[in-house]
Amino acid sequence: MSGNSYGKLFTLSTFGESHGPALGCVIDGCPPGIEISEADLQVDLDRRKPGTSRHTTQRREADEVRILGGVFEGKTTGTSIGLLIENTDQRSKDYSNIKDSFRPAHADYTYHHKYGIRDYRGGGRSSARETAMRVAAGAIAKKVLAAEGIQIRGYLSALGPISIKPENFDWDQVEQNPFFSPDAQAVLEMEAYMDALRKEGNSVGAKITVVASGVPVGLGEPIFDRLDADLAHSLMSINAVKGVEIGDGFGCVSQKGTEHRDEMTPEGFLSNHAGG
């Protein structure tokens, strides 16, 4: 099964299934001398792990990460880094009723036709559980980027019909609520809306906004490896992602050229419609 690796200079390869014994990854290309500990990675994993909110999956996993190699005396050695997270709350019998049926909006149908066999337990390899390793690897990548003065942050900007209000935006609020919303007032609406959906046995989509600051000019390679193309490729590989906007994104359809262009002055750009 191909397609398990991403990246060129910093390469991530993941393995494991939702109801297998463990998830793991191998990272290649991490420079030596970066201070890394399991506790560092655990901070981000704890933000992601299931069972911490009634609005997400009720599966409970500790998601405790182990560093298997590539780190010595608290610093990266420049060799491959191996990470492992054991699955401890897999209840495979819960999925026995779908063994011979396909779920809509899942990979059951395509995996069956592509490989002639599928792991129906929680989606197997196609499960969003795989993203735990992306988070662990991302915690290391953030350290590498921080050494270059680059910071990456994200937040929930819309949940169903509820969007945050720019006038209420506060970065400090993002870590203060289970929705990672920068708008404290919107959180109450989101909670009520999600509680109503849960009673209906329903779900809804959302929009995440990611902001990267300190990024140097010139990253990316023309033509097929442009930075925005690489970003879209990576983001679209995340489970359930169905659209990626950079800058104003699809909003530029209704903009005139004079509205969308980012004019330059000796002091810098006057706007950022192109998203950097």
C-alpha positions in Angstrom: 0.0 0.0 0.0 1.7 3.2 -1.2 1.0 6.8 -0.2 2.1 6.5 3.5 4.9 9.1 3.3 4.9 12.8 2.8 7.7 15.4 2.5 11.1 15.7 1.0 13.5 17.6 3.3 11.5 16.6 6.4 9.8 13.2 5.6 7.1 11.6 7.6 6.0 8.0 7.1 3.2 6.6 9.3 1.9 3.1 9.9 -0.7 1.3 12.0 -4.5 0.9 12.1 -7.3 2.2 14.3 -7.8 -1.1 16.1 -4.3 -2.5 15.7 -1.8 -2.8 18.6 -0.2 0.5 17.9 0.4 3.5 15.6 3.8 4.6 14.6 5.9 6.9 12.4 9.4 7.4 11.1 10.7 10.9 10.5 13.7 11.5 8.2 15.5 14.8 7.7 15.2 16.3 11.2 18.5 18.2 11.8 20.6 17.3 14.8 20.8 19.2 18.0 17.1 19.9 18.4 16.0 19.5 22.0 13.1 16.9 22.1 11.5 14.9 24.9 8.4 12.7 25.0 6.9 15.4 27.3 7.3 18.0 24.6 5.3 15.8 22.1 2.7 14.9 24.7 1.6 18.5 25.1 0.2 18.6 21.5 -1.0 15.0 21.7 -3.0 15.8 24.8 -4.7 18.6 22.9 -5.7 16.1 20.2 -6.5 12.9 22.1 -10.0 11.5 22.1 -12.3 11.4 25.0 -11.5 14.9 26.3 -14.8 16.5 25.1 -18.3 15.3 24.8 -18.4 16.9 21.3 -15.8 14.5 19.8 -15.3 10.7 19.7 -15.9 9.0 23.0 -13.1 6.6 22.5 -10.6 7.0 25.3 -6.9 6.8 24.5 -4.0 8.0 26.6 -2.0 8.6 23.4 1.2 8.3 25.3 4.1 8.6 22.8 7.4 6.8 23.0 10.5 7.9 21.2 12.2 4.7 19.9 15.2 6.3 18.2 16.9 9.3 16.7 17.1 11.2 20.1 20.1 10.9 22.5 20.4 12.7 25.8 17.5 14.9 24.9 18.6 16.0 21.5 18.0 14.8 17.9 21.0 13.0 16.4 20.1 13.7 12.8 19.2 10.1 12.1 15.7 8.7 11.6 13.3 9.3 14.5 10.9 6.6 15.5 7.7 7.3 17.4 5.1 4.9 18.7 1.7 5.2 20.4 -0.1 2.1 21.7 -3.8 1.7 21.1 -5.5 0.8 24.5 -9.2 1.4 24.0 -10.1 -0.4 20.8 -13.5 -2.1 21.0 -13.5 -4.0 17.7 -16.8 -5.8 18.5 -18.6 -2.5 18.2 -18.0 -2.7 14.5 -19.1 -6.3 13.9 -22.4 -5.1 12.6 -20.8 -3.3 9.6 -18.5 -6.2 8.6 -20.5 -6.8 5.5 -21.8 -3.3 4.7 -20.3 0.0 3.6 -20.7 3.2 5.5 -21.3 6.4 3.5 -18.7 9.2 3.8 -16.0 6.5 4.8 -13.3 4.7 2.8 -15.0 1.3 3.2 -16.2 1.0 -0.3 -13.1 2.2 -2.0 -10.7 0.1 0.1 -12.8 -3.0 -0.6 -12.7 -2.4 -4.3 -9.1 -1.3 -4.4 -7.5 -4.0 -2.3 -10.2 -6.8 -2.2 -9.9 -6.7 1.6 -10.5 -4.1 4.3 -10.1 -3.8 8.1 -13.7 -2.8 9.1 -12.7 -2.1 12.7 -13.0 1.6 13.0 -11.9 2.1 9.4 -8.5 0.5 9.9 -5.8 2.4 8.1 -8.3 5.0 6.8 -9.3 6.0 10.3 -8.6 9.6 11.6 -6.7 7.8 14.4 -3.7 8.0 12.0 -3.5 11.7 12.6 -2.1 11.1 16.1 1.2 10.5 14.4 1.0 13.6 12.3 0.5 15.6 15.6 3.5 13.9 17.2 5.7 14.5 14.2 4.3 18.1 13.9 5.4 18.8 17.4 9.0 18.0 16.3 8.5 20.0 13.1 7.4 23.0 15.1 10.6 22.9 17.0 12.6 22.9 13.8 10.7 25.8 12.4 10.9 27.8 15.7 14.7 27.6 15.4 14.2 29.5 12.1 11.8 32.1 13.7 8.7 30.5 12.1 5.5 30.1 14.2 2.4 28.2 13.2 -0.9 28.5 15.0 -4.5 27.5 14.3 -8.0 28.0 15.5 -11.6 27.0 14.8 -13.1 29.8 12.7 -16.5 28.3 11.9 -18.7 25.5 13.1 -21.7 24.8 10.9 -23.6 28.1 10.6 -21.7 29.7 13.5 -18.7 31.9 12.6 -16.4 33.8 14.9 -16.6 37.6 14.9 -13.4 39.5 14.1 -14.1 42.0 16.8 -14.0 39.2 19.4 -10.8 37.6 18.2 -8.3 36.8 21.0 -5.5 34.3 20.5 -5.3 33.8 24.3 -8.9 32.3 24.2 -7.9 29.5 21.8 -6.5 27.2 24.5 -9.3 28.1 27.0 -12.2 26.1 25.4 -12.8 22.7 23.9 -13.5 24.2 20.5 -10.1 26.0 20.2 -12.1 29.1 19.3 -10.6 32.6 19.6 -14.1 34.1 20.1 -15.2 33.4 23.7 -18.8 34.5 22.9 -19.1 32.1 20.0 -18.2 29.1 22.3 -21.6 29.2 24.1 -23.4 29.1 20.7 -21.2 26.3 19.5 -21.8 24.2 22.7 -25.6 24.6 22.4 -25.5 23.8 18.7 -23.4 20.7 19.2 -25.6 19.4 22.0 -28.7 19.8 19.8 -27.0 17.9 17.0 -25.9 15.1 19.3 -29.5 14.6 20.5 -30.5 14.4 16.8 -27.7 11.8 16.2 -26.2 14.1 13.7 -22.9 15.9 13.0 -21.7 19.0 11.1 -18.7 20.4 9.3 -16.3 23.1 10.4 -13.6 25.4 9.2 -10.1 25.7 10.6 -7.8 28.7 10.0 -4.0 28.2 10.2 -1.6 31.2 10.4 2.1 30.9 9.8 4.3 33.9 10.7 8.0 34.5 10.2 8.0 32.5 6.9 10.9 33.7 4.7 10.3 34.7 1.1 11.0 32.2 -1.6 10.0 28.8 -0.1 8.6 26.4 -2.7 9.8 25.4 -6.2 8.1 26.3 -9.5 6.1 24.9 -11.1 4.5 21.8 -9.5 6.1 22.2 -6.1 4.9 25.6 -5.2 4.4 26.2 -1.5 0.6 26.6 -1.8 0.4 23.4 -3.9 2.4 21.5 -1.3 0.2 22.8 1.5 -3.0 21.9 -0.3 -1.7 18.4 -1.0 -0.8 17.8 2.7 -4.0 19.3 4.1 -6.3 17.5 1.7 -4.8 14.2 2.9 -6.3 14.8 6.3 -9.5 12.8 6.9 -12.7 14.6 6.0 -11.0 17.7 4.6 -12.9 18.6 1.4 -11.5 22.1 0.7 -8.5 24.2 1.2 -8.4 28.0 0.9 -5.2 30.1 0.9 -5.7 33.7 1.6 -9.2 34.8 0.5 -9.5 31.4 -1.3 -12.9 30.9 -2.9 -13.9 34.4 -1.9 -11.8 35.8 -4.7 -14.5 34.6 -7.2 -16.6 37.7 -6.2 -13.6 40.1 -6.0 -12.5 42.4 -8.8 -8.8 42.4 -9.6 -8.4 45.8 -8.0 -9.9 44.4 -4.8 -7.9 41.2 -4.7 -4.4 42.4 -5.6 -1.9 42.9 -2.8 -0.2 46.3 -3.5 3.4 46.7 -2.5 5.0 49.8 -0.9 8.6 50.4 0.4 7.1 49.6 3.9 5.6 46.3 2.8 2.3 44.9 1.5 -0.9 46.8 2.0 -3.0 43.6 2.2 -2.7 39.8 2.3 -5.5 38.6 0.0 -3.2 36.0 -1.5 -2.4 34.5 1.9 1.3 35.2 1.8 
